[in-house]
Amino acid sequence: MSKFVVITSINYPTQAVKDFSKIAGWQVVVVADLKTPQDWQLEGAKLLTVEEQKALPFETAKLLPWNHYARKNLGYLYAISQRAEFVYETDDDNLPYETWQQSLPVSAAIDAETYADAGKYMNVYAHFSEKKVWPRGFPLAEVANPKSNLNATQPQQVSRANAPILQGLADLEPDVDAIYRLTVGEQIKFAQKQPVFLNPGTYCPFNSQNTLWYPEAFPYLYLPGLVPSRVTDIWRGYIAQRFLHQKGQGMLFCSAGVYQERNFHNLMRDFEEELDLYTKTESLVKALDDYDEGYSGMMRYLSSKGFFQSEEVALFEAWLHDLGSLGVSLA
């Protein structure tokens, strides 16, 4: 089996994990953390236990912190080591619709829409909903900017080579920031529409909750391990988009194929963890746009600019080393 669903969880098998484990043709890999029940088991799912993680032949495993969402990195490496054709990632509170596989098309060419007049940032939620809602990590200064909330698109055919990462939305409790949840808190049901493609140069944050990765983008899976869990996948997404743009590629955003029955969150704690998203994201994107060298030197550069700790550099370089040992090219 060469199609993998990667999840990290500290809970007993949730309904979402059970549902994914029943989908034919996909292998579910659940990455344990220290709080994961030791008697966790589910037919059709592979639990990567704490002890198994310690025994993995990956430098990343030696440096990755415990009790952090970035444990998922080991799930990615495990899937790649098993010759993954696709890596799909989600969380244990995102339940798949019956149409989940159709919502993230894996064909070589996809009919999509694109925004000809898009600026630096595009709120793709505005493409799928008339509600005032924006994704976690979207610059707050852009939320009310009409140019970032366009709704006039034009048809385009997008190839897999042009869009090696597909981000699907989530219904009911979409991935929004704590400010939205504290001030609006409205559930959202997104419209079923054609995917929208963001041309190189246009950014929208994307998360790790309903995301499909082709092998061409596997190097960009890396989740920073020394930033808050509410930050790690969003900044990973901006970094990934920058290097897609460098190769003339972009992101494809698709209709909701899952709905979220959200695990309990302390919203004020989420807000505190998201502070860097509110105050530093636009500076991060500017720094990325100013960077014109290869992916391998990216973390050292961003660390020198103050976005990451120096220890993150060592963890990222361990990731690169492990990718190399698995035959993954960074080109």
C-alpha angles and dihedrals in degrees: 000000000000104000115085136193110203122200135160118209143168092194135085111264107303125209089259092056090046091051094050091047089061096055109108117238097022128099115212115215117190115195111213126217130196092276095050110115110259092221092056112141138154131171110243095024131092115218112207097209127208091254093048090051091053089053096049114117092236128116087211090065091061095055105031113110121238124237091037135114089235089078080092088080089077090054090055092049091047091052092048090050087056090056096256115202090194134009115208118185132196143145131258093254098054110094119201122236116226086254093054096117092049092050092065104046114206098188122124093250128031132191106233142155128241139193111240093189099042119140130206094303131034126190101217091187086072087061092058101033140035090210121104097255134132135188124260108270096027108138108261091219088062099048093092096033108117091209089059092051103050120156102185110098139168129219120259137167112232124198126214088245090059096046113031093162123060120193117198123197127236124228128223098013104028122185101278131148127261091256090062093045093048096045104030109007094177121155115240132212108194123216119253103243140147114285118269121226121210111213120227110285096035120098136200122168115250129192140209098251103091107006134140122203127196118210090256088069100039094108089062093058091091113126113203108242102201101057125076116284090242088060105038103078094039095053089042086056095052090048091049092050092051091057092043088055090050088061096043093258133124146186128279116211117199138192120274113287094170138041123214126230091188122225115233114287131183097226096203089052089050089051091053092048090050097053093106089053090057098042108028110029098091090048089050091053091048090051090049092050089051091052113091103172134089131298094250093066095042100096094048088051094048090046090054087054091054100251096113137028119253089248088064089064091060091048092049092048089051087054091052090049091052092048089052091051088055093050096251113153121219093206 
